[in-house]
Every structure is written in structure tokens, then in C-alpha cells.
Amino acid sequence: MTASDLPAAARDDLDAGLAALGLDPALAGPLARYLALMLRWNAAYNLTAIRDPREMVTKHLLDSLAMAPAVAGLPTLADLGTGPGLPGIPLAIATPGLRVTLVESNGKKARFMREALRQLGLGNAEVAESRIEALDRPGQFAAITARALATLPQILALGGHLIAEDGVLLAMKGARPDDEIAALPAGWALRDLRPLRVPGLDAERHLVVIGRAHSTNH
């Protein structure tokens, strides 16, 4: 299955979504190939519960790419519990200067991602088939991200060790997670909270940026 095997309506949605996000229209080719591969593998591997190609464009690709401005200029990103590579693979496609580590303990999903990276020739991404808390790369990432994985305190408990001293957690959330922010563990603080617009998605989305609390904060 190639990008041309995607239904025309899904391709149109992708083109329109990239334009709405202000992203390069040339990204549509590799993103469509990634989605076509996911559709093909999904039949046997159950990578995602979403089956409709147009819904996958909106809820997987465009939702992931809505946070592209937040990773622009970053050297490294660990995508925790990435599943079939979301948001990490779309972000790696859109941000060639970013090195993305896709952290996933499920063997089938890890195998799919390795094949996707090979077929896409995506040299700035790698798969780490590991449980998040077992990944032995302390302080190696400028940012970690997680999409629909867990609460903010849980994400930090699992993956906080991966964040560089001045690094951040970029968490994708639906409604404002004020209760989770209030429950942040000691040593961590809210840096930014911004609404995200996902083209075609009529739902609240927020990007939450968490960093280490500076010693001046008592």
C-alpha cells in the first residue's frame, strides 16, 4: 500500500490540515505513506482502535502535528508510550532537525514502527522497545512527550528521569488539566499551558509544558 492508496477524501483532509497548521504541503507525501502503512498493519496488529482513514488523518496525524511548533528547535525528544508512533513519527517527519526516540514496550507496535521508519527512510527517529521507567537514558532528552498516556504526575513518575536538567515535559491533553497540574510532584512546575487548534477536530486540546522548579521557588 502506498500513499496513493489512501482515499482521496483523506488526502484532501491532510492537505487542508497541513495548510491550516501552516506546515509545508510537501509533508503530505510521507505522512500519507505512514498512514497507509498503519492502515495495512492495523488489520492484523490492532495498532489503533480508529479504522476510518479520514478520522485517522484528523485524530492521529493532525492532532500530533498541532504540537509541531513546540518542538521546533529542540535537539531531542522522547515519545513515551508512543503506540504506533504518535505523535513521534509525524513530528519526526515534520521536523528533520529533531532526533526522536519512540518508547514502546509492545513488541508488535515496536515492530511496526521499525518497518515504518525503514520504509519512510526516516533517519532522525529510533525505536526503543522498553518500558518507560526501564529506559536507562537519564537526562538525555531536551523534551519528553506523551499523548493520552497517563496523568501528568504519572508521566513524570515514569519518565521524569529522562528529562535534561533544563528540559521539559510536553504533554498533550484534552480539557485544561487543572487538577493534574495542582498535583504535580515536588520539584516540577508549570511552564506554559496553551490551547491547540487541531484542524477538523471539534474538541478541546491543550499543550501542557512542565519543567523542573528552580531552587529560587520556595
C-alpha positions as CSV (number, residue, x, y, z in Angstrom):
1,M,0.0,0.0,0.0
2,T,1.3,3.4,-1.0
3,A,0.2,6.9,-0.3
4,S,-1.9,6.8,-3.5
5,D,-3.9,4.0,-1.9
6,L,-5.4,6.4,0.7
7,P,-8.9,7.6,-0.2
8,A,-8.9,10.9,-2.0
9,A,-11.0,12.5,0.8
10,A,-8.4,11.5,3.4
11,R,-5.6,13.1,1.2
12,D,-7.7,16.2,0.9
13,D,-8.2,16.4,4.6
14,L,-4.5,16.0,5.1
15,D,-3.6,18.7,2.6
16,A,-6.2,21.1,4.1
17,G,-5.0,20.3,7.7
18,L,-1.3,21.0,6.8
19,A,-2.3,24.3,5.3
20,A,-4.4,25.2,8.4
21,L,-1.4,24.4,10.6
22,G,1.0,26.4,8.4
23,L,3.1,23.4,7.6
24,D,4.9,22.5,4.4
25,P,2.5,20.9,1.9
26,A,5.3,18.6,0.8
27,L,4.9,16.7,4.2
28,A,1.6,15.2,2.8
29,G,3.6,12.6,0.9
30,P,5.5,10.9,3.7
31,L,2.6,11.4,6.2
32,A,0.2,9.6,3.8
33,R,2.7,6.8,3.3
34,Y,2.9,6.4,7.1
35,L,-0.9,6.4,7.4
36,A,-1.3,3.9,4.5
37,L,1.2,1.6,6.3
38,M,-0.7,1.9,9.6
39,L,-3.9,1.0,7.8
40,R,-2.4,-2.1,6.3
41,W,-0.8,-3.3,9.5
42,N,-3.8,-2.4,11.6
43,A,-5.8,-5.3,10.2
44,A,-3.5,-7.9,11.8
45,Y,-1.8,-6.0,14.6
46,N,-4.6,-3.8,16.0
47,L,-2.3,-0.8,16.3
48,T,-5.2,1.7,16.8
49,A,-8.9,1.5,17.5
50,I,-9.6,4.1,14.9
51,R,-10.1,2.4,11.5
52,D,-11.5,5.2,9.2
53,P,-8.8,6.8,7.2
54,R,-10.3,10.3,7.4
55,E,-10.7,10.0,11.2
56,M,-7.1,8.8,11.4
57,V,-5.9,11.9,9.5
58,T,-7.6,14.2,12.0
59,K,-7.2,12.3,15.3
60,H,-3.7,10.9,14.6
61,L,-1.7,12.9,12.1
62,L,-3.1,16.5,12.5
63,D,-3.6,16.0,16.3
64,S,0.1,15.1,16.5
65,L,1.3,17.9,14.2
66,A,-0.6,20.5,16.2
67,M,2.3,20.5,18.6
68,A,5.0,20.8,15.9
69,P,5.7,24.5,16.9
70,A,6.6,23.3,20.4
71,V,9.4,21.0,19.2
72,A,10.8,23.3,16.6
73,G,14.5,24.0,17.5
74,L,14.7,21.2,20.1
75,P,17.6,18.7,19.5
76,T,16.0,15.6,21.1
77,L,12.5,14.2,22.0
78,A,11.4,11.0,23.7
79,D,7.9,10.0,22.9
80,L,6.6,7.8,25.7
81,G,4.1,5.0,25.2
82,T,4.0,6.1,21.6
83,G,1.9,3.1,20.4
84,P,2.2,3.0,16.6
85,G,4.4,6.2,16.6
86,L,2.1,9.0,17.7
87,P,3.0,11.9,17.9
88,G,6.6,11.0,17.4
89,I,6.7,9.8,13.8
90,P,4.6,12.7,12.4
91,L,6.8,15.1,14.4
92,A,10.0,13.5,13.1
93,I,8.7,13.8,9.5
94,A,7.8,17.5,10.1
95,T,11.0,18.4,12.0
96,P,14.1,16.9,10.3
97,G,16.4,18.5,12.8
98,L,14.8,16.7,15.7
99,R,16.0,13.3,16.9
100,V,13.0,11.3,18.1
101,T,13.2,8.2,20.3
102,L,10.0,6.2,20.2
103,V,9.5,4.4,23.5
104,E,7.1,1.5,23.4
105,S,7.1,-1.8,25.2
106,N,4.5,-3.6,23.0
107,G,6.5,-5.8,20.6
108,K,4.0,-5.7,17.7
109,K,3.8,-1.9,17.8
110,A,7.6,-1.6,18.0
111,R,8.0,-3.9,15.0
112,F,5.5,-1.8,13.0
113,M,7.4,1.4,13.9
114,R,10.8,-0.1,12.8
115,E,9.2,-1.1,9.5
116,A,7.6,2.4,9.1
117,L,11.0,4.1,9.8
118,R,12.7,1.8,7.2
119,Q,10.1,2.4,4.5
120,L,10.0,6.2,5.1
121,G,13.8,6.4,5.3
122,L,13.3,8.4,8.5
123,G,16.9,8.6,9.8
124,N,16.1,11.0,12.7
125,A,13.9,8.6,14.6
126,E,14.7,5.3,16.5
127,V,12.6,2.8,18.4
128,A,13.3,1.9,22.0
129,E,11.4,-1.2,22.8
130,S,11.3,-0.8,26.5
131,R,9.0,0.1,29.4
132,I,9.3,3.8,30.1
133,E,10.6,3.5,33.6
134,A,13.2,1.0,32.5
135,L,14.7,3.2,29.8
136,D,18.3,3.8,31.0
137,R,19.0,7.2,29.5
138,P,18.9,9.6,32.4
139,G,18.8,13.3,31.5
140,Q,19.3,12.6,27.8
141,F,16.3,14.4,26.3
142,A,15.5,18.1,25.8
143,A,11.9,17.1,26.0
144,I,9.6,14.1,26.6
145,T,6.1,13.9,25.3
146,A,3.1,11.7,25.9
147,R,-0.2,11.6,24.3
148,A,-3.2,10.1,26.2
149,L,-0.8,8.0,28.3
150,A,-1.5,9.0,31.9
151,T,-1.9,11.9,34.3
152,L,0.9,14.5,34.5
153,P,2.2,13.2,37.9
154,Q,2.2,9.6,36.5
155,I,4.1,10.6,33.3
156,L,6.7,12.3,35.5
157,A,7.0,9.3,37.8
158,L,7.6,7.0,34.8
159,G,9.7,9.3,32.6
160,G,10.9,12.3,34.6
161,H,14.4,10.7,34.8
162,L,14.8,11.1,31.0
163,I,14.4,14.9,31.0
164,A,17.6,17.0,30.9
165,E,18.2,19.5,33.7
166,D,16.6,22.3,31.7
167,G,14.3,20.1,29.7
168,V,10.5,19.9,29.6
169,L,7.6,17.6,29.5
170,L,5.3,18.5,26.6
171,A,2.0,16.8,27.4
172,M,-1.0,16.7,25.1
173,K,-4.2,16.9,26.9
174,G,-7.9,17.5,26.2
175,A,-9.6,19.9,28.6
176,R,-7.4,22.0,30.9
177,P,-5.9,19.5,33.4
178,D,-6.0,21.9,36.4
179,D,-6.4,19.0,38.9
180,E,-3.3,17.3,37.4
181,I,-1.3,20.5,37.5
182,A,-2.2,21.0,41.1
183,A,-1.0,17.5,41.9
184,L,2.5,17.9,40.3
185,P,5.2,16.2,42.4
186,A,7.7,18.3,44.3
187,G,10.4,19.7,42.1
188,W,8.2,20.2,39.0
189,A,6.3,23.3,37.9
190,L,4.0,24.5,35.2
191,R,5.9,26.5,32.5
192,D,3.2,27.0,30.0
193,L,-0.4,26.0,29.1
194,R,-1.7,26.7,25.7
195,P,-4.8,25.7,23.7
196,L,-4.1,23.8,20.5
197,R,-6.3,24.0,17.4
198,V,-6.5,20.7,15.6
199,P,-8.0,21.2,12.1
200,G,-11.2,19.2,11.7
201,L,-11.4,18.3,15.4
202,D,-14.2,19.8,17.4
203,A,-12.8,19.2,20.8
204,E,-10.7,20.9,23.4
205,R,-6.9,20.3,23.2
206,H,-4.2,21.7,25.3
207,L,-0.4,21.5,25.4
208,V,1.0,21.5,28.9
209,V,4.6,22.4,29.4
210,I,6.2,21.2,32.7
211,G,9.8,21.9,33.8
212,R,11.9,21.5,36.9
213,A,11.1,24.0,39.6
214,H,14.0,26.3,40.1
215,S,15.6,26.4,43.5
216,T,14.5,30.1,43.9
217,N,10.9,28.9,44.1
218,H,10.2,28.2,47.8
